Amino acid sequence: MARRRLLLVAAVVLALLGALLVLLYVRGADARARARFDLQPVLVVTTTVPAGTPLSSVATSVALADVPEAQVLPGALTDVAEAGTAVTLTTLYPGEQVIADKLGSTADLSSASLQIPDDGELAISVNLTDPARVAGFVEPGSEVAVLVTVEADGTQEPYSRVLLPRVGVIAVGSTTPTTTTTTTTSSDGTEETTEQLPRTLITLSLDQREAQRVLLAQQQGELAFALLTDQSRVSGGQAVTPSNLFGRG
């Protein structure tokens, strides 16, 4: 009889101990869940902020939002005043957190915006239509061949040739986002409509001689890019003219 009582007491103690352990585990799980979803207010972008914009001047483009603590980025700001006179180093888009790494001085902006990869080279921009820049597939880091087409001028026939066989693109920036048409009236009274395609500024990394050639070619003719791969092979070669258009150039 005494043995049965002892076993019963032991069973009760074990049951109570088990219940206590379950209770402690549940409480710990609740605490972990609460910690995981604890919210912290941080500045979040509400409307697009262009690069180079003082954050203090676009306070209406950001707002405080509650973000789960585990998702708060390092350096996230909680007040516009924390930015001081800093400007945005990159374009900030709606929904992203405002962090210190994306803010800096105007000097930081210049160095962050454009990096010339090779010492001694220059950065020069050309303005191209979408077809001339391979339908928009040219982007920073691309390598391109630069071609020039020159119209007849009375002393020579039109020609097209490779100006530079391989150069690097370091920046791409849109200028005119839409197609426009211009109508002019000639001396005989007829109207001529000219369509202006969207044009984009493409910045290349060139040495001095290459930069001079590109500037002159841009004035004398029409430039176009050919997108290259590591396996692409391009040489200067002979200019293509109407005389040799269907022959070997």
Backbone as CSV, one residue per row, in Angstrom:
resi,resn,N_x,N_y,N_z,CA_x,CA_y,CA_z,C_x,C_y,C_z
1,MET,0.835,-1.212,0.000,0.000,0.000,0.000,0.862,1.251,0.000
2,ALA,1.891,1.214,0.851,2.806,2.360,0.921,3.524,2.572,-0.404
3,ARG,3.803,1.401,-1.043,4.503,1.508,-2.331,3.629,2.179,-3.382
4,ARG,2.316,1.847,-3.353,1.405,2.463,-4.318,1.319,3.977,-4.103
5,ARG,1.267,4.353,-2.824,1.207,5.791,-2.527,2.463,6.508,-3.026
6,LEU,3.599,5.856,-2.841,4.857,6.460,-3.281,4.882,6.642,-4.798
7,LEU,4.410,5.617,-5.501,4.358,5.718,-6.968,3.383,6.807,-7.415
8,LEU,2.260,6.916,-6.691,1.264,7.937,-7.039,1.825,9.335,-6.839
9,VAL,2.526,9.522,-5.712,3.140,10.832,-5.437,4.181,11.166,-6.497
10,ALA,4.980,10.163,-6.863,6.009,10.387,-7.885,5.380,10.774,-9.220
11,ALA,4.272,10.107,-9.563,3.592,10.412,-10.825,3.052,11.838,-10.826
12,VAL,2.476,12.223,-9.670,1.947,13.594,-9.569,3.064,14.616,-9.705
13,VAL,4.195,14.339,-9.022,5.335,15.267,-9.089,5.850,15.391,-10.521
14,LEU,5.979,14.249,-11.200,6.450,14.276,-12.591,5.474,15.034,-13.493
15,ALA,4.166,14.834,-13.244,3.161,15.537,-14.050,3.252,17.039,-13.842
16,LEU,3.410,17.435,-12.563,3.539,18.865,-12.273,4.807,19.442,-12.892
17,LEU,5.890,18.668,-12.810,7.149,19.123,-13.388,7.035,19.269,-14.904
18,GLY,6.372,18.295,-15.528,6.169,18.375,-16.980,5.332,19.580,-17.365
19,ALA,4.262,19.819,-16.592,3.406,20.976,-16.873,4.176,22.278,-16.718
20,LEU,5.055,22.312,-15.690,5.858,23.513,-15.467,6.819,23.759,-16.627
21,LEU,7.449,22.684,-17.098,8.382,22.819,-18.225,7.659,23.292,-19.491
22,VAL,6.467,22.730,-19.730,5.679,23.164,-20.898,5.318,24.634,-20.782
23,LEU,4.914,25.056,-19.575,4.551,26.454,-19.356,5.735,27.376,-19.612
24,LEU,6.908,26.976,-19.091,8.106,27.798,-19.303,8.474,27.881,-20.783
25,TYR,8.333,26.768,-21.497,8.651,26.758,-22.932,7.711,27.672,-23.708
26,VAL,6.413,27.571,-23.371,5.428,28.406,-24.075,5.698,29.879,-23.827
27,ARG,6.003,30.216,-22.560,6.303,31.617,-22.249,7.546,32.087,-23.005
28,GLY,8.564,31.219,-23.083,9.776,31.577,-23.819,9.509,31.766,-25.297
29,ALA,8.660,30.890,-25.853,8.313,31.008,-27.270,7.568,32.308,-27.529
30,ASP,6.647,32.650,-26.610,5.920,33.912,-26.754,6.879,35.097,-26.715
31,ALA,7.845,35.034,-25.807,8.808,36.135,-25.687,9.647,36.254,-26.953
32,ARG,10.056,35.080,-27.501,10.848,35.114,-28.730,10.032,35.662,-29.888
33,ALA,8.769,35.287,-29.950,7.909,35.781,-31.025,7.712,37.284,-30.914
34,ARG,7.517,37.759,-29.673,7.344,39.203,-29.487,8.612,39.953,-29.874
35,ALA,9.764,39.388,-29.492,11.036,40.045,-29.826,11.231,40.093,-31.330
36,ARG,10.801,39.008,-31.999,10.971,38.954,-33.448,10.148,40.021,-34.143
37,PHE,8.990,40.304,-33.607,8.094,41.252,-34.253,7.998,42.576,-33.510
38,ASP,8.945,42.848,-32.631,9.002,44.168,-32.015,9.231,45.199,-33.106
39,LEU,8.484,46.270,-33.087,8.560,47.282,-34.134,9.419,48.452,-33.693
40,GLN,10.149,48.989,-34.654,11.007,50.146,-34.386,10.733,51.204,-35.446
41,PRO,10.507,52.462,-35.065,10.247,53.505,-36.062,11.531,53.915,-36.782
42,VAL,11.494,53.905,-38.107,12.625,54.365,-38.923,12.079,55.196,-40.078
43,LEU,12.954,56.015,-40.674,12.549,56.812,-41.829,12.474,55.927,-43.067
44,VAL,11.348,56.009,-43.769,11.132,55.237,-44.990,10.741,56.204,-46.104
45,VAL,11.248,55.961,-47.302,10.965,56.831,-48.450,9.524,56.622,-48.903
46,THR,8.819,57.730,-49.161,7.433,57.648,-49.633,7.304,58.050,-51.097
47,THR,8.145,58.969,-51.553,8.193,59.331,-52.974,9.654,59.380,-53.401
48,THR,9.913,59.114,-54.668,11.282,59.016,-55.177,12.074,60.290,-54.901
49,VAL,13.291,60.105,-54.394,14.193,61.229,-54.113,15.418,61.085,-55.017
50,PRO,15.636,62.009,-55.959,16.773,61.891,-56.875,18.111,62.007,-56.148
51,ALA,19.143,61.434,-56.739,20.494,61.560,-56.194,20.904,63.027,-56.179
52,GLY,21.637,63.423,-55.154,22.103,64.800,-55.047,21.137,65.732,-54.347
53,THR,20.052,65.197,-53.793,19.044,66.023,-53.127,19.328,66.107,-51.627
54,PRO,19.397,67.321,-51.065,19.528,67.427,-49.602,18.295,66.814,-48.936
55,LEU,18.511,65.899,-48.028,17.374,65.223,-47.403,16.505,66.206,-46.632
56,SER,17.123,67.247,-46.091,16.363,68.229,-45.319,15.370,69.000,-46.180
57,SER,15.614,69.043,-47.502,14.723,69.804,-48.384,13.558,68.971,-48.894
58,VAL,13.568,67.679,-48.625,12.484,66.815,-49.099,11.908,66.014,-47.929
59,ALA,11.717,66.705,-46.823,11.198,66.028,-45.629,9.837,65.397,-45.885
60,THR,9.082,65.943,-46.844,7.763,65.382,-47.141,7.854,64.106,-47.975
61,SER,9.052,63.784,-48.465,9.229,62.572,-49.273,9.605,61.360,-48.435
62,VAL,9.754,61.572,-47.129,10.055,60.465,-46.215,9.098,60.542,-45.033
63,ALA,8.942,59.427,-44.361,8.041,59.395,-43.201,8.487,58.290,-42.259
64,LEU,8.133,58.449,-40.987,8.423,57.404,-40.009,7.480,56.224,-40.227
65,ALA,8.045,55.039,-40.208,7.238,53.826,-40.344,7.749,52.787,-39.356
66,ASP,6.843,51.983,-38.833,7.221,50.919,-37.903,7.697,49.700,-38.687
67,VAL,8.923,49.303,-38.420,9.548,48.181,-39.123,9.938,47.127,-38.090
68,PRO,9.704,45.835,-38.367,10.155,44.795,-37.434,11.638,44.954,-37.116
69,GLU,11.963,44.817,-35.852,13.325,45.076,-35.392,14.364,44.275,-36.171
70,ALA,14.007,43.052,-36.538,14.948,42.197,-37.262,15.202,42.687,-38.680
71,GLN,14.328,43.565,-39.198,14.469,44.041,-40.569,15.053,45.449,-40.654
72,VAL,15.337,46.051,-39.515,15.912,47.399,-39.520,17.358,47.323,-40.006
73,LEU,17.688,48.131,-41.022,19.031,48.111,-41.599,20.013,48.878,-40.719
74,PRO,21.283,48.487,-40.730,22.296,49.247,-39.982,22.369,50.689,-40.481
75,GLY,22.402,51.632,-39.558,22.492,53.035,-39.937,21.181,53.667,-40.335
76,ALA,20.066,52.976,-40.089,18.759,53.539,-40.444,18.478,54.786,-39.615
77,LEU,17.975,55.839,-40.282,17.686,57.099,-39.607,16.276,57.083,-39.025
78,THR,16.104,57.827,-37.950,14.783,57.953,-37.338,14.257,59.380,-37.396
79,ASP,15.102,60.309,-37.868,14.700,61.717,-37.938,15.473,62.386,-39.066
80,VAL,14.790,63.239,-39.830,15.451,63.959,-40.931,16.596,64.809,-40.410
81,ALA,16.456,65.325,-39.198,17.496,66.182,-38.627,18.832,65.456,-38.499
82,GLU,18.800,64.130,-38.403,20.040,63.359,-38.293,20.894,63.492,-39.548
83,ALA,20.264,63.809,-40.688,21.000,63.916,-41.951,21.764,65.225,-42.057
84,GLY,21.355,66.228,-41.299,22.021,67.526,-41.370,21.932,68.104,-42.771
85,THR,23.093,68.460,-43.353,23.132,69.038,-44.705,23.468,67.988,-45.758
86,ALA,23.472,66.725,-45.390,23.867,65.659,-46.317,22.897,65.550,-47.488
87,VAL,23.442,65.124,-48.629,22.633,64.888,-49.823,22.575,63.387,-50.092
88,THR,21.604,62.996,-50.903,21.483,61.578,-51.253,22.546,61.225,-52.294
89,LEU,23.259,60.134,-52.067,24.311,59.707,-52.994,23.754,58.880,-54.144
90,THR,22.581,58.304,-53.950,21.905,57.551,-55.003,20.427,57.914,-54.968
91,THR,19.706,57.533,-56.001,18.260,57.744,-56.008,17.618,56.840,-54.959
92,LEU,16.744,57.423,-54.147,16.019,56.665,-53.127,14.601,56.394,-53.634
93,TYR,14.157,55.158,-53.498,12.864,54.764,-54.043,11.862,54.454,-52.927
94,PRO,10.565,54.644,-53.214,9.544,54.416,-52.192,9.656,53.027,-51.567
95,GLY,9.526,52.996,-50.237,9.561,51.736,-49.514,10.897,51.407,-48.894
96,GLU,11.976,52.019,-49.368,13.281,51.684,-48.790,13.579,52.558,-47.577
97,GLN,14.370,52.005,-46.672,14.756,52.732,-45.468,15.857,53.742,-45.799
98,VAL,15.833,54.874,-45.125,16.872,55.891,-45.296,18.028,55.528,-44.373
99,ILE,19.175,55.197,-44.970,20.330,54.792,-44.163,21.489,55.757,-44.387
100,ALA,22.365,55.821,-43.408,23.475,56.779,-43.446,24.408,56.535,-44.623
101,ASP,24.571,55.269,-45.039,25.496,54.952,-46.128,25.067,55.550,-47.456
102,LYS,23.783,55.914,-47.586,23.302,56.497,-48.840,23.263,58.019,-48.792
103,LEU,23.866,58.603,-47.765,23.927,60.051,-47.625,25.378,60.482,-47.524
104,GLY,25.653,61.710,-47.968,27.012,62.222,-47.875,27.080,63.648,-48.370
105,SER,28.294,64.133,-48.581,28.496,65.497,-49.071,28.417,65.514,-50.593
106,THR,28.400,66.718,-51.170,28.391,66.829,-52.628,29.671,66.266,-53.222
107,ALA,30.775,66.363,-52.490,32.034,65.774,-52.964,31.917,64.253,-53.016
108,ASP,31.269,63.681,-51.998,31.038,62.232,-52.004,30.160,61.841,-53.178
109,LEU,29.182,62.700,-53.499,28.276,62.419,-54.608,29.042,62.329,-55.912
110,SER,29.968,63.257,-56.139,30.737,63.260,-57.384,31.543,61.980,-57.524
111,SER,32.196,61.575,-56.444,33.033,60.383,-56.525,32.196,59.118,-56.610
112,ALA,31.004,59.143,-55.986,30.154,57.955,-56.023,29.426,57.822,-57.345
113,SER,29.177,58.956,-58.012,28.381,58.930,-59.228,29.174,58.451,-60.430
114,LEU,30.449,58.760,-60.475,31.218,58.458,-61.677,32.610,57.987,-61.298
115,GLN,32.914,56.779,-61.692,34.230,56.220,-61.438,34.903,55.943,-62.778
116,ILE,36.050,56.600,-63.037,36.824,56.330,-64.243,37.783,55.196,-63.908
117,PRO,37.631,54.043,-64.553,38.358,52.854,-64.108,39.865,52.896,-64.318
118,ASP,40.330,53.575,-65.371,41.756,53.546,-65.696,42.404,54.897,-65.435
119,ASP,43.554,54.880,-64.783,44.294,56.112,-64.528,44.691,56.761,-65.851
120,GLY,44.567,58.089,-65.896,44.972,58.818,-67.088,43.903,58.933,-68.147
121,GLU,42.742,58.289,-67.937,41.685,58.377,-68.938,40.715,59.503,-68.597
122,LEU,39.867,59.829,-69.576,38.892,60.904,-69.449,37.491,60.319,-69.540
123,ALA,36.535,61.051,-69.003,35.126,60.685,-69.163,34.503,61.658,-70.148
124,ILE,33.868,61.125,-71.183,33.241,61.979,-72.188,31.883,61.388,-72.543
125,SER,30.884,62.250,-72.732,29.519,61.795,-72.988,29.111,62.071,-74.428
126,VAL,28.338,61.139,-74.977,27.754,61.322,-76.304,26.253,61.108,-76.183
127,ASN,25.506,61.743,-77.072,24.050,61.715,-77.029,23.541,60.837,-78.164
128,LEU,22.900,59.718,-77.836,22.508,58.743,-78.846,21.016,58.439,-78.779
129,THR,20.457,58.055,-79.933,19.081,57.561,-79.968,19.058,56.117,-79.484
130,ASP,17.858,55.596,-79.239,17.749,54.206,-78.786,18.347,53.215,-79.785
131,PRO,18.051,53.337,-81.099,18.677,52.390,-82.032,20.197,52.482,-82.018
132,ALA,20.732,53.690,-81.870,22.182,53.864,-81.893,22.852,53.308,-80.649
133,ARG,22.070,53.089,-79.582,22.662,52.517,-78.363,22.142,51.099,-78.124
134,VAL,21.883,50.396,-79.212,21.484,48.984,-79.188,20.188,48.800,-78.397
135,ALA,19.214,49.635,-78.691,17.863,49.528,-78.112,17.852,49.556,-76.595
136,GLY,18.827,50.241,-76.008,18.831,50.388,-74.562,19.549,49.290,-73.808
137,PHE,20.191,48.349,-74.514,20.902,47.273,-73.824,22.286,47.699,-73.340
138,VAL,22.770,48.849,-73.791,24.051,49.360,-73.304,23.842,49.924,-71.903
139,GLU,24.669,49.510,-70.960,24.548,49.950,-69.577,25.938,50.105,-68.976
140,PRO,26.053,50.744,-67.807,27.373,50.888,-67.193,28.065,49.535,-67.040
141,GLY,29.330,49.492,-67.454,30.077,48.244,-67.423,30.131,47.547,-68.763
142,SER,29.258,47.957,-69.702,29.284,47.366,-71.042,30.541,47.802,-71.784
143,GLU,30.936,46.982,-72.743,31.981,47.366,-73.686,31.354,47.481,-75.060
144,VAL,31.706,48.537,-75.780,31.084,48.812,-77.069,32.143,49.175,-78.098
145,ALA,31.782,48.947,-79.365,32.546,49.510,-80.476,31.823,50.771,-80.914
146,VAL,32.570,51.821,-81.209,31.979,53.085,-81.643,32.132,53.183,-83.157
147,LEU,30.997,53.349,-83.842,30.999,53.493,-85.293,30.524,54.893,-85.656
148,VAL,30.974,55.384,-86.796,30.554,56.699,-87.264,30.119,56.594,-88.719
149,THR,29.025,57.252,-89.044,28.528,57.333,-90.417,28.509,58.795,-90.825
150,VAL,29.155,59.092,-91.946,29.273,60.468,-92.430,28.581,60.569,-93.781
151,GLU,27.752,61.600,-93.954,27.036,61.793,-95.211,27.951,62.389,-96.269
152,ALA,27.519,62.262,-97.519,28.281,62.847,-98.627,28.300,64.362,-98.490
153,ASP,29.425,64.974,-98.878,29.532,66.431,-98.769,29.882,67.101,-100.089
154,GLY,29.742,66.370,-101.181,30.070,66.942,-102.483,31.461,66.588,-102.952
155,THR,32.345,66.292,-102.022,33.714,65.924,-102.388,33.981,64.445,-102.139
156,GLN,33.163,63.815,-101.319,33.336,62.390,-101.056,31.979,61.743,-100.851
157,GLU,31.913,60.458,-101.139,30.653,59.742,-100.965,30.461,59.389,-99.490
158,PRO,29.226,59.086,-99.096,29.000,58.748,-97.690,29.743,57.469,-97.313
159,TYR,30.070,57.361,-96.041,30.773,56.157,-95.593,30.434,55.875,-94.134
160,SER,30.685,54.632,-93.755,30.538,54.211,-92.364,31.751,53.368,-92.008
161,ARG,32.292,53.597,-90.808,33.455,52.819,-90.395,33.557,52.763,-88.876
162,VAL,34.380,51.846,-88.417,34.628,51.721,-86.982,35.560,52.838,-86.553
163,LEU,35.132,53.596,-85.549,35.960,54.675,-85.021,36.852,54.155,-83.894
164,LEU,36.252,53.436,-82.937,36.989,52.840,-81.820,36.508,51.399,-81.664
165,PRO,37.399,50.422,-81.717,36.966,49.019,-81.705,36.445,48.510,-80.361
166,ARG,36.918,49.062,-79.245,36.447,48.578,-77.939,36.719,49.633,-76.868
167,VAL,35.660,50.152,-76.265,35.789,51.112,-75.164,34.768,50.755,-74.093
168,GLY,34.986,51.267,-72.886,34.104,50.956,-71.771,33.077,52.042,-71.500
169,VAL,31.863,51.618,-71.151,30.785,52.535,-70.763,30.791,52.649,-69.239
170,ILE,30.817,53.879,-68.720,30.852,54.050,-67.268,29.587,54.692,-66.709
171,ALA,28.716,55.220,-67.570,27.468,55.809,-67.063,26.458,55.909,-68.188
172,VAL,25.180,55.803,-67.819,24.073,55.960,-68.757,23.028,56.833,-68.082
173,GLY,22.620,57.908,-68.767,21.618,58.798,-68.181,20.684,59.341,-69.229
174,SER,19.366,59.174,-69.028,18.394,59.626,-70.020,18.310,61.141,-70.060
175,THR,18.034,61.672,-71.255,17.856,63.113,-71.408,16.446,63.433,-71.879
176,THR,16.068,62.957,-73.049,14.723,63.220,-73.556,13.941,61.913,-73.539
177,PRO,12.984,61.768,-72.643,12.313,60.484,-72.474,11.246,60.169,-73.504
178,THR,10.827,61.139,-74.329,9.737,60.896,-75.261,10.128,61.298,-76.673
179,THR,9.421,60.715,-77.633,9.612,61.074,-79.031,8.895,62.387,-79.320
180,THR,9.543,63.282,-80.070,8.929,64.553,-80.439,8.986,64.719,-81.949
181,THR,8.057,65.506,-82.480,8.046,65.802,-83.912,8.089,67.306,-84.109
182,THR,8.803,67.726,-85.138,8.925,69.141,-85.462,8.514,69.350,-86.911
183,THR,7.631,70.310,-87.140,7.171,70.611,-88.494,7.730,71.957,-88.921
184,THR,8.389,71.985,-90.074,8.950,73.219,-90.623,8.398,73.441,-92.022
185,THR,8.364,74.696,-92.439,7.892,75.059,-93.774,9.075,75.512,-94.607
186,SER,9.251,74.871,-95.759,10.374,75.211,-96.626,10.051,76.450,-97.444
187,SER,11.015,76.899,-98.231,10.842,78.124,-99.016,9.762,77.992,-100.078
188,ASP,9.493,76.762,-100.533,8.454,76.590,-101.558,7.074,76.343,-100.956
189,GLY,6.958,76.461,-99.639,5.665,76.353,-98.988,5.286,74.967,-98.520
190,THR,6.095,73.972,-98.818,5.774,72.614,-98.380,6.210,72.411,-96.932
191,GLU,5.443,71.602,-96.229,5.749,71.334,-94.830,6.522,70.025,-94.695
192,GLU,7.526,70.056,-93.855,8.323,68.864,-93.585,8.255,68.552,-92.092
193,THR,7.936,67.313,-91.781,7.852,66.886,-90.386,9.046,66.002,-90.059
194,THR,9.769,66.386,-89.023,10.943,65.631,-88.591,10.663,65.009,-87.231
195,GLU,10.907,63.715,-87.121,10.696,63.017,-85.853,12.012,62.930,-85.089
196,GLN,11.979,63.398,-83.848,13.148,63.317,-82.980,12.955,62.154,-82.007
197,LEU,13.803,61.133,-82.143,13.706,59.978,-81.252,14.266,60.310,-79.875
198,PRO,13.822,59.578,-78.847,14.416,59.794,-77.514,15.926,59.607,-77.570
199,ARG,16.649,60.471,-76.878,18.107,60.405,-76.891,18.611,60.208,-75.465
200,THR,19.735,59.533,-75.368,20.298,59.196,-74.063,21.773,59.547,-74.028
201,LEU,22.206,60.119,-72.909,23.624,60.424,-72.721,24.357,59.168,-72.271
202,ILE,25.386,58.805,-73.022,26.233,57.665,-72.686,27.631,58.197,-72.391
203,THR,28.188,57.855,-71.239,29.519,58.335,-70.856,30.535,57.214,-71.017
204,LEU,31.620,57.534,-71.735,32.673,56.567,-72.031,33.955,56.928,-71.297
205,SER,34.779,55.929,-71.049,36.111,56.142,-70.488,37.120,56.021,-71.627
206,LEU,37.787,57.144,-71.955,38.667,57.204,-73.125,39.976,57.879,-72.768
207,ASP,40.997,57.622,-73.591,42.205,58.428,-73.448,42.026,59.718,-74.245
208,GLN,42.989,60.611,-74.182,42.826,61.934,-74.795,42.594,61.844,-76.296
209,ARG,43.381,61.033,-76.975,43.260,60.907,-78.429,41.892,60.355,-78.810
210,GLU,41.436,59.345,-78.099,40.125,58.766,-78.391,39.016,59.785,-78.150
211,ALA,39.132,60.565,-77.080,38.123,61.584,-76.783,38.049,62.616,-77.896
212,GLN,39.192,63.038,-78.408,39.212,64.013,-79.492,38.574,63.440,-80.754
213,ARG,38.838,62.176,-81.036,38.256,61.543,-82.224,36.736,61.453,-82.106
214,VAL,36.259,61.110,-80.903,34.812,61.003,-80.703,34.144,62.365,-80.856
215,LEU,34.736,63.412,-80.293,34.157,64.751,-80.403,34.066,65.199,-81.854
216,LEU,35.131,64.985,-82.614,35.121,65.392,-84.020,34.124,64.562,-84.812
217,ALA,34.103,63.264,-84.582,33.176,62.397,-85.307,31.729,62.751,-84.998
218,GLN,31.459,63.162,-83.762,30.105,63.545,-83.372,29.644,64.788,-84.119
219,GLN,30.594,65.681,-84.436,30.266,66.891,-85.189,30.133,66.618,-86.681
220,GLN,30.935,65.691,-87.179,30.981,65.453,-88.618,29.971,64.423,-89.103
221,GLY,29.509,63.568,-88.215,28.606,62.503,-88.647,27.706,62.027,-87.528
222,GLU,27.223,60.807,-87.662,26.305,60.205,-86.691,26.987,59.010,-86.042
223,LEU,27.008,59.013,-84.701,27.646,57.925,-83.974,26.639,56.823,-83.651
224,ALA,27.151,55.611,-83.560,26.349,54.472,-83.111,27.262,53.518,-82.354
225,PHE,26.672,52.784,-81.423,27.431,51.810,-80.644,27.063,50.397,-81.084
226,ALA,28.025,49.500,-80.989,27.775,48.067,-81.156,28.177,47.389,-79.848
227,LEU,27.245,46.677,-79.242,27.504,46.030,-77.954,28.410,44.819,-78.155
228,LEU,29.437,44.704,-77.320,30.434,43.643,-77.461,30.346,42.638,-76.316
229,THR,30.827,41.439,-76.590,31.061,40.442,-75.552,32.569,40.218,-75.459
230,ASP,32.980,39.378,-74.525,34.409,39.083,-74.405,34.955,38.413,-75.659
231,GLN,34.073,37.730,-76.395,34.519,37.014,-77.590,34.407,37.839,-78.868
232,SER,33.811,39.030,-78.788,33.643,39.860,-79.987,34.997,40.287,-80.533
233,ARG,35.114,40.274,-81.850,36.340,40.701,-82.516,36.002,41.828,-83.483
234,VAL,36.591,42.980,-83.268,36.318,44.160,-84.097,37.643,44.776,-84.507
235,SER,37.746,45.165,-85.772,38.947,45.858,-86.240,38.523,47.099,-87.006
236,GLY,39.451,48.049,-87.136,39.139,49.291,-87.837,38.730,49.034,-89.274
237,GLY,39.623,48.446,-90.023,39.304,48.064,-91.395,38.977,49.238,-92.299
238,GLN,38.569,48.893,-93.497,38.233,49.882,-94.520,36.823,50.417,-94.308
239,ALA,36.628,51.684,-94.623,35.293,52.266,-94.526,34.365,51.618,-95.544
240,VAL,33.106,51.462,-95.171,32.091,50.951,-96.083,31.424,52.135,-96.770
241,THR,31.394,52.097,-98.110,30.799,53.160,-98.919,29.791,52.527,-99.871
242,PRO,28.987,53.341,-100.568,28.081,52.758,-101.563,28.820,51.950,-102.623
243,SER,30.071,52.305,-102.889,30.837,51.605,-103.923,31.203,50.186,-103.516
244,ASN,31.463,49.961,-102.223,31.869,48.620,-101.789,30.865,47.982,-100.833
245,LEU,29.636,48.500,-100.845,28.627,48.038,-99.896,28.396,46.533,-99.994
246,PHE,28.413,46.004,-101.205,28.141,44.581,-101.394,29.405,43.783,-101.674
247,GLY,30.542,44.416,-101.474,31.802,43.708,-101.618,32.416,43.479,-100.265
248,ARG,33.650,43.074,-100.243,34.357,42.843,-98.988,35.035,44.119,-98.558
249,GLY,34.778,44.537,-97.268,35.351,45.771,-96.764,36.447,45.529,-95.781
